[in-house]
Amino acid sequence: MNIASTLRFSLYGAALSATLGLIGCSNSTDTTASTDESAATETDKPAKSLAITQIVEHPSLDAMRRGIIDELADNGYIEGQNLTVNFQSAQGNTATAGQIAKQFAGDMPDAIVAISTPSAQSVVASTKTVPVIYTAISDPVAAKLIDENDVPIQSNVTGLSSELPIEPQLDNILKIVPDAKTIGYVYSPGEVNSVVVLNQLKEAAPAHGLEILDVTANRPTDVAMATRSLAGRADVIYTSLDNNVVSAFEAMAGAANELDIPVIASDEFSVRRGATAALGVNDYDFGRTTGEMVYRVLNGEAITDISPQIMNTLTLYVSPKHAAEQGTTLTAEVLSDAINVDTDSQADSK
């Protein structure tokens, strides 16, 4: 099966000081005469306000945010013209995430987009009236955003899940490091998404002849030390969009290089930043899909009519350069099934 083409799996239908980015809104009028009401131009849409928050700024979440804005622009809601965007990052601080959520709820924008589990939990707890679209959520059920029947816990909530099935991840790890016996997992115990992945790993690993060695990193500054603690104890390191880890990913990759331990991730940008490989969704495309849901809300559709969605296409990204730095070599079979980020600059052009 060619992983780079289409690996499809069923997924469940997956906040230091704030940074404010506020762009003024101005209305534009169509100067082209037309008697056909269906020939409306992009500037004919009424002005809307959108609030976006994410737990921290790093390339993966930033690419999702960029995809959302681009999708809205392609559908006629253009930032700086008829769309005001208030973006705030919690800079990794959950207390700040709560403050941002309360501010957004009080501002009453037309919609709020919450990127990442901690931000989504904070926003949903702060408003029951403003439409909330979550995204980049590993497990929306565990995060208490939807129930086990995929029904939102509040009528103002919907979103897109990014939960990754664990079995393909383990298969991918063994394809890249066939002799692996112990997987090191660096994570933040305060992030429900990371705890969910840890539990999944521990449940599934034995059937693959693998053991899981978990090490905590409560802050981004802990990531390098936690990684180094795996010296002589782990054959490979796996990470799955833990926000503290992703924020300090270069530190993890640098430590792994020192130890000759390959890092396998679950997002494209971690490979571009130092991982050997990653099996995951395309972050920018994930943002575009989220943007479709946001557009429907801004365009007047009731959020109760927009069901939570899933992202079900996985792609394998690899870096032979980083693999060599981490003491491993990618086989021809792995390379044939993957996007080689050392030769591909697609994400940089988006």
C-alpha positions in Angstrom: 0.0 0.0 0.0 1.3 3.4 -0.9 1.1 5.4 2.3 1.9 8.8 0.7 -1.0 8.3 -1.7 -3.9 7.4 0.6 -3.8 5.6 3.8 -7.3 5.8 5.2 -8.4 4.8 8.6 -11.5 5.5 10.6 -11.0 8.1 13.3 -13.5 9.3 16.0 -15.6 12.2 14.7 -10.6 14.1 17.3 -2.7 28.8 26.5 2.8 32.9 29.7 1.3 36.1 28.0 -1.2 36.3 25.2 -0.2 37.5 21.7 -2.9 39.5 20.0 -3.2 39.9 16.3 -6.1 42.1 15.4 -6.8 43.2 11.9 -9.3 45.9 11.1 -12.3 45.2 9.1 -13.6 47.2 6.2 -16.4 46.6 3.8 -15.8 46.4 0.1 -18.4 46.9 -2.6 -18.7 45.2 -6.0 -18.2 47.7 -8.8 -19.2 45.2 -11.5 -22.8 45.6 -12.5 -24.7 42.3 -12.7 -28.4 41.5 -12.7 -27.7 37.9 -11.8 -27.9 37.6 -8.0 -26.0 34.3 -8.2 -23.0 36.1 -9.7 -22.0 37.6 -6.3 -18.3 38.4 -5.9 -16.2 37.5 -2.8 -16.5 41.1 -1.5 -20.3 40.9 -1.4 -20.3 38.9 1.8 -21.2 40.8 5.0 -18.5 41.6 7.5 -17.8 38.9 10.0 -15.6 38.6 13.1 -13.6 35.5 13.9 -11.6 34.7 17.1 -8.8 32.1 16.9 -6.8 30.7 19.8 -4.3 27.9 20.2 -2.4 26.7 23.2 1.0 27.6 21.7 2.6 28.6 18.4 4.6 26.0 16.6 4.7 25.1 12.8 2.1 22.3 12.9 -0.6 24.4 14.6 0.4 27.5 12.7 0.0 25.6 9.4 -3.5 24.6 10.5 -4.4 28.2 11.3 -3.0 29.3 7.9 -5.1 26.7 6.2 -8.3 28.0 7.9 -7.6 31.6 6.8 -6.8 30.5 3.3 -10.0 28.4 3.0 -12.1 31.3 4.2 -10.4 33.7 1.7 -11.1 31.3 -1.1 -14.8 31.3 -0.1 -15.1 35.1 0.1 -14.2 35.9 3.7 -11.0 37.9 3.3 -9.0 39.0 6.4 -8.7 42.8 6.4 -11.6 43.2 4.0 -14.8 41.6 5.3 -13.3 39.5 8.0 -11.8 40.6 11.3 -9.5 38.0 12.8 -8.5 38.2 16.5 -5.8 35.6 17.1 -4.3 34.9 20.5 -1.8 32.3 21.6 -1.7 31.0 25.2 2.1 30.5 24.8 1.8 27.1 26.4 0.0 28.3 29.6 -3.3 26.7 30.4 -4.3 29.5 32.8 -3.7 32.0 29.9 -5.8 29.8 27.7 -8.7 30.1 30.2 -8.3 33.9 30.2 -8.3 34.1 26.4 -11.4 31.9 26.3 -13.3 34.2 28.7 -12.2 37.3 26.7 -13.4 35.7 23.5 -16.7 34.7 25.1 -17.3 38.3 26.2 -16.3 39.7 22.8 -19.1 37.7 21.1 -17.5 37.1 17.7 -19.4 35.3 15.0 -17.3 32.2 15.7 -14.4 31.0 17.7 -11.8 28.5 16.5 -10.0 26.6 19.2 -6.8 24.9 18.0 -5.6 22.1 20.3 -7.2 20.2 23.1 -6.4 22.6 26.0 -7.6 25.6 24.1 -10.8 23.9 23.0 -11.6 22.7 26.5 -11.1 26.3 27.8 -13.3 27.9 25.2 -16.1 25.3 25.4 -16.2 25.9 29.2 -16.5 29.7 28.7 -19.4 30.0 26.3 -22.6 28.1 25.5 -23.8 30.6 22.9 -20.9 31.6 20.6 -20.3 29.0 17.9 -17.1 27.0 18.7 -15.2 25.0 16.1 -12.4 22.9 17.6 -9.5 21.4 15.6 -6.3 19.4 16.2 -8.0 17.4 18.9 -6.6 13.9 19.5 -9.6 12.5 21.3 -12.7 14.7 21.5 -14.5 12.1 23.6 -11.8 12.0 26.3 -11.5 15.8 26.0 -15.3 15.9 26.8 -16.1 17.9 23.7 -18.4 15.2 22.2 -19.9 12.0 23.7 -19.3 8.4 22.6 -22.0 8.8 20.0 -20.1 11.7 18.4 -22.7 14.2 19.7 -21.3 17.5 20.9 -21.7 18.0 24.7 -23.0 21.6 23.9 -25.2 22.8 21.1 -22.7 25.5 20.1 -19.8 23.1 19.5 -18.5 21.1 16.5 -15.1 20.5 15.0 -12.5 18.2 13.4 -10.7 15.4 15.1 -7.0 14.5 14.5 -6.9 11.3 16.5 -4.4 8.8 14.9 -5.0 5.1 15.0 -2.2 3.6 17.1 -1.7 0.3 15.2 -0.5 1.9 12.0 1.9 4.0 14.1 3.4 0.9 15.7 3.6 -0.9 12.3 5.4 2.2 10.9 7.9 2.3 13.8 8.8 -1.3 13.3 9.1 -0.8 9.5 11.7 2.0 10.2 13.4 0.4 13.2 12.8 -3.4 12.7 14.9 -4.4 15.8 13.1 -2.0 18.2 12.1 -3.5 21.5 11.5 -0.4 23.7 9.7 2.8 22.6 10.5 5.9 24.6 7.5 8.3 24.9 8.1 11.9 26.1 4.8 13.6 27.1 3.0 16.1 29.2 0.8 14.4 31.8 -1.4 17.5 31.9 -2.4 17.1 28.3 -5.3 14.7 28.0 -4.5 14.0 24.3 -1.0 12.9 25.3 -2.3 10.7 28.1 -4.8 9.1 25.7 -2.0 8.2 23.3 0.2 6.8 26.1 -2.7 4.5 27.2 -3.2 3.4 23.6 0.5 2.6 23.2 0.6 0.6 26.4 -2.4 -1.5 25.4 -1.3 -2.2 21.8 2.5 -2.5 22.2 2.8 -6.0 23.7 1.1 -7.6 20.6 3.9 -6.1 18.6 6.7 -7.4 20.9 7.2 -3.8 22.2 7.5 -2.1 25.6 6.6 1.5 26.3 9.0 3.6 28.5 7.2 6.9 29.3 9.0 10.0 30.5 7.3 13.2 31.6 8.0 16.7 30.4 5.8 19.2 32.2 7.3 22.2 30.4 9.0 22.7 27.0 12.3 23.3 28.9 12.0 19.8 30.3 11.9 18.1 26.9 15.7 17.8 26.2 16.4 16.4 29.7 13.5 13.9 29.4 14.8 12.8 26.0 18.4 12.3 27.3 17.0 10.2 30.2 16.2 7.6 27.5 19.9 6.9 26.8 20.5 3.2 26.8 16.9 2.5 27.6 15.0 3.1 24.4 15.5 2.0 20.8 13.3 4.6 19.3 11.3 7.6 20.5 7.7 8.3 19.5 5.9 11.5 19.9 2.3 12.5 18.9 1.6 16.2 18.9 2.2 16.8 22.6 2.2 20.6 22.6 5.1 20.9 25.0 7.2 18.5 23.0 6.3 20.1 19.7 7.2 23.6 21.1 10.7 22.3 21.9 11.0 19.8 19.2 14.5 21.0 18.1 15.7 20.2 21.6 14.3 16.7 21.4 15.8 16.1 18.0 19.2 17.5 19.1 19.2 15.2 22.2 18.2 12.2 20.0 21.0 13.0 17.6 23.5 12.8 20.5 22.1 9.5 21.6 21.7 7.9 18.1 18.0 7.2 18.8 15.6 7.8 15.9 12.5 9.9 16.5 9.3 8.9 14.9 6.5 11.6 15.1 3.0 12.0 13.8 3.1 15.3 11.9 4.9 16.6 8.8 6.6 19.6 10.5 8.3 17.5 13.1 10.2 15.7 10.3 11.1 19.0 8.8 12.4 20.1 12.3 14.5 17.0 13.0 12.5 13.7 13.2 13.4 10.7 11.2 9.8 10.1 10.0 6.2 10.8 10.8 2.9 9.2 9.8 0.1 11.7 10.1 -2.2 14.1 8.4 -1.1 17.1 6.4 -1.5 20.0 8.8 -2.3 22.7 6.2 -4.9 20.4 4.6 -6.3 19.8 8.1 -6.7 23.5 8.4 -8.4 23.8 5.1 -10.9 21.2 6.1 -11.5 23.0 9.4 -11.9 26.2 7.4 -14.8 24.6 5.5 -16.7 24.1 8.7 -15.9 27.7 9.9 -17.1 29.0 6.5 -20.5 27.3 6.9 -20.9 29.0 10.3 -19.9 32.4 9.0 -22.2 31.9 6.0 -25.2 31.5 8.3 -25.6 27.8 8.7 -26.7 26.7 12.2 -23.8 25.0 14.0 -26.2 22.3 15.1 -26.4 21.3 11.5 -22.7 20.8 11.2 -21.6 17.4 12.6 -18.2 16.8 14.1 -15.9 15.5 11.4 -12.8 13.3 11.1 -9.6 13.6 9.1 -8.9 10.2 7.6 -6.0 10.5 5.3 -2.5 9.7 6.6 0.8 10.4 4.8 4.3 9.1 5.6 6.9 11.8 5.7 10.6 10.9 6.0 14.0 12.6 6.2 17.0 10.4 5.3 19.2 13.2 6.5 17.7 13.2 10.0 17.6 9.4 10.0 21.4 9.4 9.5 21.9 11.9 12.2 19.9 9.6 14.6 21.9 6.5 13.7 19.5 4.8 11.3 19.0 4.2 7.6 15.7 4.3 5.7 15.1 1.4 3.4 14.2 1.7 -0.2 10.7 0.3 0.6 10.1 3.0 3.2 11.4 5.8 0.9 9.1 4.5 -2.0 6.0 4.9 0.2 6.9 8.3 1.6 7.3 12.0 0.9 10.9 12.8 1.4 11.0 16.2 3.1 14.7 16.6 2.2 13.7 17.0 -1.4 10.2 18.3 -1.1 9.5 21.9 -0.3 5.7 21.8 -0.7 4.8 22.9 2.9 7.3 25.8 2.8 5.4 27.2 -0.2 2.0 27.1 1.5 
